[in-house]
């Protein structure tokens, strides 16, 4: 895959200097659906402190296996390609915000 400034691979995004919160979810998952408005608010409130990505585990089984995702939703926070925080299950916006700012 060729990349440009506007198109980056998943691994390139994780390697960036900016924190990256990945929301591993499934469309059939009730708690994942419940998290949608929480994630939208989180995006608005953390601004550039973290990039937020959503990964559908059913469409990305290789990535799911690579990170050992066994339940959804699972949230993983990356800093320069390294996992700095991980949590499974529905969470409050406050808990996610605290995780982001604690790992800057």
C-alpha positions in Angstrom: 0.0 0.0 0.0 1.3 3.4 -0.9 1.0 6.1 1.7 0.9 9.9 1.4 0.6 12.7 3.9 -3.2 12.2 4.0 -3.3 8.4 3.9 -1.5 6.4 6.6 -1.6 2.8 7.5 -2.9 1.7 10.9 0.6 0.9 12.1 1.9 4.3 11.0 -0.9 6.0 13.0 -0.1 4.0 16.1 3.6 5.0 15.8 2.9 8.7 15.8 3.9 11.1 18.5 0.3 11.8 19.3 -1.5 9.4 21.6 -3.9 7.1 19.8 -6.9 5.6 21.5 -8.3 2.6 19.6 -11.8 1.5 20.2 -12.2 -2.2 19.1 -15.9 -2.8 18.6 -18.5 -4.8 16.8 -21.7 -3.6 15.2 -23.7 -6.3 16.9 -22.4 -5.5 20.4 -24.8 -3.7 22.8 -22.2 -2.1 25.0 -20.3 -0.9 21.8 -23.5 0.8 20.6 -23.9 2.4 24.1 -20.3 3.7 23.8 -20.9 5.6 20.5 -22.1 8.9 22.0 -19.4 8.6 24.7 -16.7 8.3 22.0 -18.2 11.2 20.0 -18.1 13.4 23.1 -14.6 12.3 24.0 -13.4 13.3 20.5 -14.8 16.7 21.0 -13.4 17.1 24.5 -9.9 15.8 24.2 -9.1 17.7 21.0 -5.6 17.1 19.8 -4.5 15.3 23.0 -5.3 12.0 21.3 -6.4 10.7 18.0 -9.4 8.2 18.3 -9.7 5.3 16.0 -12.5 2.8 15.8 -11.7 -0.7 14.5 -14.6 -3.2 13.7 -13.2 -6.5 14.9 -15.4 -8.5 12.4 -13.9 -6.6 9.5 -10.3 -6.7 10.9 -9.7 -10.2 12.3 -6.0 -10.0 11.8 -5.7 -6.8 13.9 -8.1 -8.3 16.5 -5.8 -11.4 16.9 -2.6 -9.2 16.8 -3.8 -7.3 19.9 -5.5 -10.3 21.6 -9.0 -8.8 21.6 -11.3 -11.4 23.1 -14.2 -9.1 24.1 -15.7 -5.9 22.9 -15.5 -3.0 23.4 -11.8 -3.0 24.2 -9.9 0.3 24.4 -6.2 0.4 23.9 -4.1 3.6 24.2 -0.9 3.7 22.2 2.0 6.1 22.6 4.7 5.9 19.9 3.5 2.4 19.0 3.6 1.0 22.5 0.5 0.1 24.5 0.4 2.3 27.6 -3.2 1.5 28.7 -5.8 -1.1 28.0 -9.3 -1.8 29.3 -12.3 -3.9 28.1 -15.9 -3.2 28.7 -18.1 -0.1 28.6 -16.5 2.9 30.3 -17.5 6.5 31.2 -16.2 9.4 29.3 -14.5 10.6 32.4 -12.5 7.4 32.8 -11.4 7.5 29.2 -10.4 11.1 29.5 -8.4 10.4 32.6 -6.6 7.6 30.9 -5.7 9.8 28.0 -4.4 12.7 30.1 -2.6 10.4 32.5 -0.5 9.0 29.6 0.5 12.1 27.8 
